[in-house]
Amino acid sequence: MRFRATCGGLALLLGAFALAVNASAAVPAPPFNSPDAVVSDGAGHLWIANGGNFGITEVDAATGRILRVVHGAQYGFNNPSAIAVSGQNVWVTSEGYERGDGSFSEGVLTQFNSTTGSVHRRMNLAGDGGTGLDGVVVTGPDVWLSARGTAAQIKMDLASGQVVSIFHKNAIVNTQGPSSFVFDGTNLWMTGQKGVVELSPRTGQILHSASVFVMATPPGASYAAPSYLSPVAITFSPGHVWTGNGAGYDGKHSLPGSVSDINPTTDKEVHLFASTHDDLDNIQKIIVVGSDLWVLNGQIGPSQGMQGASLTELDSTTGALVRVVSLRDSPFSEPVDVTMANGAIWVVDNGGESNRNVGYLLEVSPATGAIIRRVS
């Protein structure tokens, strides 16, 4: 593997600048505008990326109170799409907008302090092939980014903000849509074209790849062949890597969605939990809560009776359906991301792409599946 170290693309790095945002200041209305991502900082606060108003919203998970709204192009926000938290640092990617030819206008990474709201850095990575940034994860001393616009993965030094290496794995990585990252404490896992890819966070080397598929007999054929599924979400628990997959075909039924259990030691798919009903469909995200899996399903088109917009809870041992929690708050409901904070499940809903200036959070009890609170 050849590494390319560079600092040139960070010529627009704007060192630490004191743009502190006062948490007691008046909060602009609305606090959410087409939110795309939510993350917990581990200290009881939620951070939401708003694609619609170029902003970030901070929420107290204990009370549901809006603590802070940070917005504006001066922070480098241009359609913020992903967030990661490391200690007091919040890392926000801005992918810009997709052009007609599939390229993206820019790729900016903004780093700011979660306690004060002060921006520490903003880095324009377009010169390093970092356009269309759509994923970010912290792996110890480094920050890894997925650049959809160039099908690249960028490794940056967390302390200095400098690009360490850029990797292009077009043949393996899914370039048709956003890549989902997860760090299991040792290695980095990323969704790919036909499964998942395990990367060394130190060298960027591909350690293993695991295919996600079902054996299916094509119509009129007498043999079975792999029917590959497309992972769209990924998470992990001790001894397991879990993926939420897009639609597929098992030889008899069309599978709207499924969940795969991959052994990280053998890199083999151990189980496939599938549904031929609307329990799993248009999967957006998957998280582990205790011994159960919670799968976030986006809305399915009006032609299908407005299905989806739900959380599906599965027993992680058997794959048995525990419950389906409807999240539909209005005809425009479009849940897009989910996380855990303060002992509850939090879902961010962007209100539908055509319904701008809308968005909200739903707090869900993992014990009962009941919706506890709506924050808007």
Backbone hydrogen bonds in HBPLUS format (Angstrom, degrees):
<---DONOR---> <-ACCEPTOR-->    atom                        ^
c    i                          cat <-CA-CA->   ^        H-A-AA   ^      H-
h    n   atom  resd res      DA  || num        DHA   H-A  angle D-A-AA Bond
n    s   type  num  typ     dist DA aas  dist angle  dist       angle   num
A0010-LEU N   A0007-CYS O   2.93 MM   3  5.49 158.9  1.98 116.6 123.3     1
A0011-ALA N   A0008-GLY O   3.18 MM   3  5.69 136.4  2.38 126.1 123.3     2
A0013-LEU N   A0010-LEU O   2.82 MM   3  5.13 154.5  1.89 118.2 119.1     3
A0019-LEU N   A0017-PHE O   2.91 MM   2  5.93 121.9  2.26 113.5  97.3     4
A0025-ALA N   A0022-ASN O   3.04 MM   3  5.35 162.8  2.07 111.0 116.4     5
A0052-GLY N   A0033-ASN O   2.85 MM  19  4.80 144.0  1.98 146.1 141.8     6
A0034-SER N   A0358-VAL O   2.93 MM 324  5.83 162.6  1.96 147.2 150.3     7
A0051-GLY N   A0034-SER O   3.12 MM  17  5.56 141.4  2.27 130.9 128.4     8
A0036-ASP N   A0049-ALA O   2.79 MM  13  5.74 158.4  1.84 163.6 169.8     9
A0049-ALA N   A0037-ALA O   2.92 MM  12  5.24 156.4  1.97 140.6 148.2    10
A0039-VAL N   A0047-TRP O   2.97 MM   8  5.37 145.1  2.09 143.3 154.4    11
A0047-TRP N   A0039-VAL O   2.85 MM   8  5.37 158.4  1.90 158.0 165.2    12
A0041-ASP N   A0045-HIS O   3.08 MM   4  5.82 159.8  2.12 158.8 163.2    13
A0061-ALA N   A0044-GLY O   2.90 MM  17  5.45 160.3  1.93 155.3 158.7    14
A0046-LEU N   A0059-VAL O   2.81 MM  13  5.03 164.0  1.84 151.2 156.8    15
A0059-VAL N   A0046-LEU O   2.89 MM  13  5.03 157.0  1.95 141.2 147.6    16
A0048-ILE N   A0057-THR O   2.86 MM   9  5.10 159.7  1.90 150.2 156.8    17
A0057-THR N   A0048-ILE O   2.93 MM   9  5.10 157.0  1.98 142.6 150.3    18
A0050-ASN N   A0055-GLY O   2.75 MM   5  5.11 168.2  1.76 166.2 162.7    19
A0055-GLY N   A0050-ASN O   3.24 MM   5  5.11 156.7  2.30 139.7 144.3    20
A0072-GLY N   A0054-PHE O   3.11 MM  18  5.74 154.3  2.18 143.8 150.0    21
A0056-ILE N   A0070-VAL O   2.62 MM  14  5.06 156.0  1.68 151.1 159.7    22
A0070-VAL N   A0056-ILE O   2.75 MM  14  5.06 164.6  1.78 156.4 160.8    23
A0058-GLU N   A0068-ARG O   2.81 MM  10  5.07 165.5  1.83 154.5 156.1    24
A0067-LEU N   A0058-GLU O   2.81 MM   9  5.41 158.6  1.86 144.7 150.1    25
A0068-ARG N   A0058-GLU O   3.44 MM  10  5.07 158.8  2.49 129.9 129.9    26
A0060-ASP N   A0065-ARG O   2.92 MM   5  5.31 165.6  1.94 156.2 159.5    27
A0064-GLY N   A0060-ASP O   2.65 MM   4  5.25 147.7  1.75 156.1 165.6    28
A0075-TYR N   A0072-GLY O   3.17 MM   3  5.93 165.5  2.19 118.4 122.7    29
A0076-GLY N   A0073-ALA O   2.86 MM   3  5.06 160.7  1.90 111.6 117.2    30
A0096-GLY N   A0078-ASN O   3.01 MM  18  5.17 148.9  2.11 164.3 155.8    31
A0081-SER N   A0093-THR O   2.91 MM  12  5.90 152.3  1.98 147.2 155.3    32
A0093-THR N   A0082-ALA O   3.01 MM  11  5.38 164.4  2.04 147.9 152.7    33
A0084-ALA N   A0091-TRP O   2.97 MM   7  5.18 147.1  2.08 143.5 152.1    34
A0091-TRP N   A0084-ALA O   2.79 MM   7  5.18 175.5  1.80 163.1 164.7    35
A0086-SER N   A0089-ASN O   2.89 MM   3  5.19 163.9  1.91 153.7 158.9    36
A0089-ASN N   A0086-SER O   2.93 MM   3  5.19 161.9  1.96 131.1 131.8    37
A0114-SER N   A0088-GLN O   2.65 MM  26  5.04 164.1  1.67 143.9 149.5    38
A0090-VAL N   A0112-PHE O   2.86 MM  22  5.42 161.4  1.89 161.5 167.8    39
A0112-PHE N   A0090-VAL O   3.04 MM  22  5.42 158.3  2.09 146.9 153.6    40
A0092-VAL N   A0110-THR O   2.91 MM  18  5.18 161.9  1.94 151.8 157.8    41
A0110-THR N   A0092-VAL O   2.91 MM  18  5.18 166.8  1.93 151.9 155.4    42
A0094-SER N   A0108-VAL O   2.82 MM  14  5.09 143.7  1.95 154.4 162.1    43
A0108-VAL N   A0094-SER O   3.05 MM  14  5.09 157.7  2.10 140.6 147.0    44
A0105-SER N   A0097-TYR O   3.23 MM   8  5.70 149.0  2.33 136.1 144.2    45
A0099-ARG N   A0103-SER O   2.66 MM   4  5.37 169.7  1.67 162.7 166.5    46
A0102-GLY N   A0099-ARG O   3.07 MM   3  5.41 163.3  2.09 115.2 117.9    47
A0132-GLY N   A0106-GLU O   3.05 MM  26  6.20 164.9  2.07 137.1 134.1    48
A0125-LEU N   A0107-GLY O   2.87 MM  18  5.56 160.1  1.91 170.2 176.7    49
A0109-LEU N   A0123-MET O   2.87 MM  14  5.14 159.7  1.91 147.4 152.9    50
A0123-MET N   A0109-LEU O   2.79 MM  14  5.14 162.4  1.82 147.8 153.9    51
A0111-GLN N   A0121-ARG O   2.89 MM  10  5.18 170.4  1.90 145.7 148.8    52
A0120-HIS N   A0111-GLN O   2.78 MM   9  5.57 156.1  1.84 143.7 151.6    53
A0121-ARG N   A0111-GLN O   3.17 MM  10  5.18 163.3  2.20 140.0 143.4    54
A0113-ASN N   A0118-SER O   2.87 MM   5  5.37 161.1  1.90 153.0 154.8    55
A0117-GLY N   A0113-ASN O   2.75 MM   4  5.08 143.5  1.88 137.9 149.0    56
A0128-ASP N   A0125-LEU O   2.94 MM   3  5.24 147.8  2.04 108.0 118.2    57
A0130-GLY N   A0125-LEU O   2.82 MM   5  4.78 147.6  1.93 141.4 138.1    58
A0129-GLY N   A0126-ALA O   3.12 MM   3  5.21 156.1  2.18 114.4 113.6    59
A0149-GLY N   A0131-THR O   2.98 MM  18  4.99 136.9  2.17 130.6 132.8    60
A0148-ARG N   A0132-GLY O   2.94 MM  16  4.98 141.9  2.09 131.6 124.8    61
A0134-ASP N   A0146-SER O   2.93 MM  12  5.79 159.7  1.97 157.5 164.0    62
A0146-SER N   A0135-GLY O   2.97 MM  11  4.86 155.1  2.04 131.1 133.1    63
A0137-VAL N   A0144-TRP O   3.02 MM   7  5.39 149.4  2.11 147.5 154.5    64
A0144-TRP N   A0137-VAL O   2.85 MM   7  5.39 175.7  1.85 167.3 167.7    65
A0139-THR N   A0142-ASP O   2.85 MM   3  5.30 160.2  1.89 146.1 152.6    66
A0142-ASP N   A0139-THR O   3.44 MM   3  5.30 168.5  2.46 107.4 110.1    67
A0158-LEU N   A0141-PRO O   2.87 MM  17  5.49 161.6  1.91 147.1 147.4    68
A0143-VAL N   A0156-MET O   2.85 MM  13  5.11 158.7  1.89 144.4 150.9    69
A0156-MET N   A0143-VAL O   2.82 MM  13  5.11 160.5  1.86 153.4 159.6    70
A0145-LEU N   A0154-ILE O   2.83 MM   9  5.02 151.7  1.91 144.8 153.5    71
A0154-ILE N   A0145-LEU O   2.91 MM   9  5.02 157.1  1.96 139.1 146.5    72
A0147-ALA N   A0152-ALA O   2.83 MM   5  5.11 173.9  1.83 162.0 159.8    73
A0150-THR N   A0147-ALA O   3.31 MM   3  5.85 144.5  2.44 110.4 118.1    74
A0151-ALA N   A0147-ALA O   2.91 MM   4  5.69 111.5  2.39 144.0 162.6    75
A0152-ALA N   A0147-ALA O   3.15 MM   5  5.11 150.8  2.24 140.2 142.6    76
A0153-GLN N   A0167-PHE O   2.81 MM  14  5.13 156.8  1.86 148.9 156.0    77
A0167-PHE N   A0153-GLN O   2.85 MM  14  5.13 166.9  1.86 154.0 158.5    78
A0155-LYS N   A0165-SER O   2.93 MM  10  5.25 177.3  1.93 157.7 158.7    79
A0164-VAL N   A0155-LYS O   2.74 MM   9  5.52 164.8  1.77 149.7 154.3    80
A0165-SER N   A0155-LYS O   3.32 MM  10  5.25 157.2  2.38 132.0 137.7    81
A0157-ASP N   A0162-GLN O   2.91 MM   5  5.51 164.2  1.94 159.1 160.0    82
A0161-GLY N   A0157-ASP O   2.79 MM   4  5.29 148.5  1.89 147.5 155.7    83
A0172-ILE N   A0169-LYS O   3.01 MM   3  5.67 151.5  2.10 119.6 127.4    84
A0173-VAL N   A0169-LYS O   2.86 MM   4  5.81 171.8  1.87 175.2 174.4    85
A0193-GLN N   A0172-ILE O   3.08 MM  21  6.10 167.1  2.10 163.2 161.7    86
A0191-THR N   A0180-SER O   3.13 MM  11  5.50 149.7  2.23 143.3 152.6    87
A0182-VAL N   A0189-TRP O   2.95 MM   7  5.29 133.7  2.17 152.3 155.6    88
A0189-TRP N   A0182-VAL O   2.82 MM   7  5.29 171.2  1.83 168.3 170.6    89
A0184-ASP N   A0187-ASN O   3.12 MM   3  5.85 159.7  2.16 171.0 170.1    90
A0188-LEU N   A0199-LEU O   3.00 MM  11  5.02 165.6  2.02 152.8 153.2    91
A0199-LEU N   A0188-LEU O   2.69 MM  11  5.02 171.4  1.70 157.8 160.9    92
A0190-MET N   A0197-VAL O   2.95 MM   7  5.29 150.0  2.04 147.2 156.5    93
A0197-VAL N   A0190-MET O   2.84 MM   7  5.29 157.2  1.89 153.9 161.7    94
A0192-GLY N   A0195-GLY O   2.68 MM   3  5.15 158.7  1.72 156.8 149.1    95
A0212-VAL N   A0194-LYS O   2.81 MM  18  6.02 165.7  1.83 155.2 151.3    96
A0196-VAL N   A0210-ALA O   2.90 MM  14  5.36 154.8  1.96 151.1 158.2    97
A0210-ALA N   A0196-VAL O   2.95 MM  14  5.36 158.5  1.99 147.0 154.1    98
A0198-GLU N   A0208-HIS O   2.84 MM  10  5.21 175.5  1.85 157.7 156.2    99
A0207-LEU N   A0198-GLU O   2.76 MM   9  5.48 153.1  1.83 150.8 158.8   100
A0200-SER N   A0205-GLN O   2.93 MM   5  5.38 151.9  2.01 147.9 157.2   101
A0204-GLY N   A0200-SER O   2.68 MM   4  4.94 146.5  1.79 142.8 152.1   102
A0229-LEU N   A0212-VAL O   2.87 MM  17  5.67 174.0  1.88 151.7 150.9   103
A0214-VAL N   A0227-SER O   3.08 MM  13  5.21 153.6  2.16 129.5 135.6   104
A0227-SER N   A0214-VAL O   2.64 MM  13  5.21 155.4  1.70 155.8 164.8   105
A0216-ALA N   A0225-ALA O   2.90 MM   9  5.49 174.9  1.90 149.6 150.3   106
A0225-ALA N   A0216-ALA O   2.84 MM   9  5.49 165.7  1.86 145.4 145.1   107
A0221-ALA N   A0218-PRO O   2.97 MM   3  5.39 162.0  2.00 138.7 139.0   108
A0246-GLY N   A0230-SER O   2.83 MM  16  5.28 155.5  1.89 133.6 140.8   109
A0232-VAL N   A0244-GLY O   2.76 MM  12  5.82 173.8  1.76 166.3 166.5   110
A0233-ALA N   A0244-GLY O   3.27 MM  11  4.91 140.5  2.44 140.8 141.4   111
A0244-GLY N   A0233-ALA O   2.91 MM  11  4.91 156.7  1.96 125.2 131.7   112
A0235-THR N   A0242-TRP O   2.91 MM   7  5.25 150.8  1.99 147.7 153.5   113
A0242-TRP N   A0235-THR O   2.82 MM   7  5.25 162.7  1.85 141.0 146.5   114
A0237-SER N   A0240-HIS O   3.09 MM   3  5.20 159.3  2.13 132.9 137.5   115
A0240-HIS N   A0237-SER O   2.81 MM   3  5.20 160.9  1.85 149.8 145.6   116
A0241-VAL N   A0262-ILE O   2.88 MM  21  5.00 144.7  2.01 145.7 154.4   117
A0262-ILE N   A0241-VAL O   2.80 MM  21  5.00 167.2  1.82 157.8 160.7   118
A0243-THR N   A0260-SER O   3.06 MM  17  5.20 155.1  2.12 140.2 146.8   119
A0260-SER N   A0243-THR O   2.96 MM  17  5.20 154.7  2.02 142.4 150.6   120
A0245-ASN N   A0258-SER O   2.78 MM  13  5.16 177.1  1.78 156.4 157.1   121
A0248-GLY N   A0255-LEU O   2.82 MM   7  4.86 146.3  1.94 134.2 144.4   122
A0255-LEU N   A0248-GLY O   2.71 MM   7  4.86 170.3  1.72 133.3 136.2   123
A0250-ASP N   A0253-HIS O   3.09 MM   3  5.68 160.2  2.13 160.8 164.5   124
A0259-VAL N   A0273-PHE O   2.73 MM  14  4.98 156.8  1.78 144.9 153.2   125
A0273-PHE N   A0259-VAL O   2.70 MM  14  4.98 168.9  1.71 163.2 162.9   126
A0261-ASP N   A0271-HIS O   2.93 MM  10  5.08 164.7  1.96 146.4 147.0   127
A0270-VAL N   A0261-ASP O   2.66 MM   9  5.52 159.8  1.70 163.1 170.5   128
A0271-HIS N   A0261-ASP O   3.40 MM  10  5.08 156.6  2.46 128.5 134.7   129
A0263-ASN N   A0268-LYS O   2.92 MM   5  5.53 162.7  1.95 160.3 157.7   130
A0267-ASP N   A0263-ASN O   2.65 MM   4  5.31 135.4  1.85 151.8 165.3   131
A0298-GLY N   A0282-ASN O   2.80 MM  16  5.20 174.3  1.80 139.9 141.0   132
A0284-GLN N   A0296-LEU O   2.78 MM  12  5.49 169.7  1.79 161.1 161.4   133
A0296-LEU N   A0285-LYS O   2.83 MM  11  5.21 169.6  1.84 154.8 158.1   134
A0287-ILE N   A0294-TRP O   3.00 MM   7  5.39 160.1  2.04 149.4 155.5   135
A0294-TRP N   A0287-ILE O   2.90 MM   7  5.39 169.4  1.91 162.9 164.2   136
A0289-VAL N   A0292-ASP O   2.92 MM   3  5.42 167.5  1.94 156.9 160.9   137
A0292-ASP N   A0289-VAL O   3.07 MM   3  5.42 163.8  2.10 129.6 131.7   138
A0316-SER N   A0291-SER O   3.12 MM  25  5.88 157.4  2.17 150.0 153.3   139
A0293-LEU N   A0314-LEU O   2.84 MM  21  5.07 164.1  1.87 150.2 155.7   140
A0314-LEU N   A0293-LEU O   2.84 MM  21  5.07 159.8  1.88 146.1 153.0   141
A0295-VAL N   A0312-THR O   2.81 MM  17  5.01 165.8  1.83 144.7 149.3   142
A0312-THR N   A0295-VAL O   2.83 MM  17  5.01 163.8  1.86 145.1 149.9   143
A0297-ASN N   A0310-SER O   2.82 MM  13  5.22 175.9  1.82 167.8 166.3   144
A0310-SER N   A0297-ASN O   3.14 MM  13  5.22 144.8  2.27 129.4 139.9   145
A0309-ALA N   A0298-GLY O   3.11 MM  11  4.72 161.4  2.15  92.4  96.8   146
A0300-ILE N   A0307-GLN O   2.99 MM   7  5.17 162.9  2.02 136.7 133.0   147
A0304-GLN N   A0301-GLY O   2.90 MM   3  5.69 163.6  1.93 124.7 130.1   148
A0305-GLY N   A0302-PRO O   3.01 MM   3  5.11 154.5  2.07 116.5 114.3   149
A0327-LEU N   A0309-ALA O   2.81 MM  18  5.39 159.6  1.85 152.8 150.7   150
A0311-LEU N   A0325-VAL O   2.88 MM  14  5.00 152.4  1.95 139.9 149.1   151
A0325-VAL N   A0311-LEU O   2.79 MM  14  5.00 165.6  1.81 153.3 156.6   152
A0313-GLU N   A0323-ARG O   2.88 MM  10  5.32 177.8  1.88 166.2 166.7   153
A0322-VAL N   A0313-GLU O   2.82 MM   9  5.32 168.0  1.83 153.2 152.5   154
A0315-ASP N   A0320-ALA O   2.90 MM   5  5.27 162.5  1.93 151.2 157.0   155
A0319-GLY N   A0315-ASP O   2.67 MM   4  4.95 145.5  1.78 144.9 154.0   156
A0333-SER N   A0330-SER O   3.09 MM   3  5.37 167.8  2.10 120.3 120.0   157
A0350-ASN N   A0334-GLU O   3.17 MM  16  5.69 156.3  2.23 142.1 134.9   158
A0336-VAL N   A0348-VAL O   2.96 MM  12  6.09 166.7  1.97 163.5 165.0   159
A0348-VAL N   A0337-ASP O   2.94 MM  11  5.44 164.8  1.97 147.1 151.6   160
A0339-THR N   A0346-TRP O   2.95 MM   7  5.38 148.7  2.05 146.5 156.5   161
A0346-TRP N   A0339-THR O   2.82 MM   7  5.38 172.3  1.83 162.4 163.3   162
A0341-ALA N   A0344-ALA O   2.99 MM   3  5.51 160.5  2.03 155.2 161.5   163
A0344-ALA N   A0341-ALA O   3.00 MM   3  5.51 163.4  2.02 118.4 123.9   164
A0345-ILE N   A0364-VAL O   2.95 MM  19  4.98 169.7  1.96 161.2 158.0   165
A0364-VAL N   A0345-ILE O   2.71 MM  19  4.98 167.5  1.73 154.9 158.7   166
A0347-VAL N   A0362-LEU O   2.90 MM  15  5.13 162.4  1.93 149.5 155.4   167
A0362-LEU N   A0347-VAL O   2.85 MM  15  5.13 153.5  1.92 146.8 155.2   168
A0349-ASP N   A0360-TYR O   2.95 MM  11  5.48 168.4  1.97 166.3 167.6   169
A0360-TYR N   A0349-ASP O   3.02 MM  11  5.48 153.6  2.09 149.7 156.9   170
A0355-ASN N   A0352-GLY O   2.99 MM   3  5.31 160.4  2.03 113.8 120.1   171
A0361-LEU N   A0375-VAL O   2.81 MM  14  4.97 160.6  1.85 146.6 153.4   172
A0375-VAL N   A0361-LEU O   2.84 MM  14  4.97 163.2  1.87 141.8 147.6   173
A0363-GLU N   A0373-ARG O   2.87 MM  10  5.05 166.8  1.89 148.2 151.2   174
A0372-ILE N   A0363-GLU O   2.67 MM   9  5.36 150.5  1.75 149.2 158.5   175
A0365-SER N   A0370-ALA O   2.88 MM   5  5.40 166.3  1.90 156.8 160.3   176
A0369-GLY N   A0365-SER O   2.73 MM   4  5.02 144.4  1.85 139.0 149.4   177
